[in-house]
Amino acid sequence: MPSTALASLLDYVKLNDRVCPLPDYWEGLCKILRRKAKEDGVSAPSNPLILAAWWVSSNPEKTARLQDHIQYAEARGVLAEVDGFLRGLREANWHHLLD
């Protein structure tokens, strides 16, 4: 069962038909995760679906990858930092279902 903080963030990122952060912001999120992985000496999470992958991946794939990144953040103890990062994005910094 996910923690309350995890469930809250997973719900938040789906509001307003959000799919994932736009590429520059998604890369910013992943920098947090990669830094933590390096500090802990563990494998980094999967790359965000940006650059060429942006155009060939579906919205459900992007949503699933973002959820993986959020779950990774919880497992590595940086969920609060990731939560602050994602909630700090403006609505215009998100890719939406209708974009």
N, C-alpha and C positions, 0 to 999 in steps of 0.2 A: 504494500500500500504506500503510495507516495506521501511524502511529508506535506504538511499544510502549505509550507512555503513553495515547494515544488508544484503542487497542484494549482496554487494561486498564480504562479508565473506562467504555467502552461495554459491556463485559462486566459490570462491577460494577453498573451501573444496571438490569440485567435480573435480578439475583439475587432470589430469593424472590418471583418473579412480579411485580416492580415494573413499573409503567407509566411514571410520572413523579412528580415531587414534587407534593404537594398545592398548591393555588393560591397561598397566601401564600408558600410556600417557592420555588415556581417563579418568582414575581415577584421574589423576592430574587436568584435566579440571573440573571434578565434584567437586573436593575439593574447587575450586574457587567459584563455584555455591552454594555449601553447606555453605561455610563461609558467603556468602552474605545473604543467606536465614536466617541463624542464627542471623546475625546482624539486619536484618529487621523484625525478628519474624514472618516469613512466612514459608509455606511449602517448603521443598527442592524439586528439580526437580526429575523426575524418575531416577532410577539408570542407570548407563551405562550398556550396554549389554556385560558384561565381566564375568569371571569365568565360571560357568556352562552355563550361558545364551549365552556366546560367541559361543558355539558349536551347540546350537539348534536354534539360530536366523539366519534369512536370511540376505544377504547383504542389500536388500531394508529396512528391519526392522532396521538394524544398522544405515543406512543412515537417516532414518526418526527420530530415537532417537537422533542422533547427531544434526539434524536440530532443534528438540524440545529444546535441550540444548542451542543452539545458540539463539533461539528466547527467551528463558527464560533469558539468559544473557542480551539481549536488554531490556526486560521488567523490570529487576532488576537494570539496570544502570551499568552493568559491561561488556558491549559489547566490549569496547576498551581493557580491560584486557584480555578477552577471545580471541579477535582478535590477540593480540600480542602473546598470548600463542600458538594458533594454527599455526600462520604464522612462529613462531619460531621453530616448529618441523621440523626435517629433513625428507626428503621423505621416508627414511627407517623406520620412526616412524609411518607410516600410513599403514593401511590395504587397499589393492587395489582389484579391481574386479577380477583380474587374480591370486591373491595369493592363 
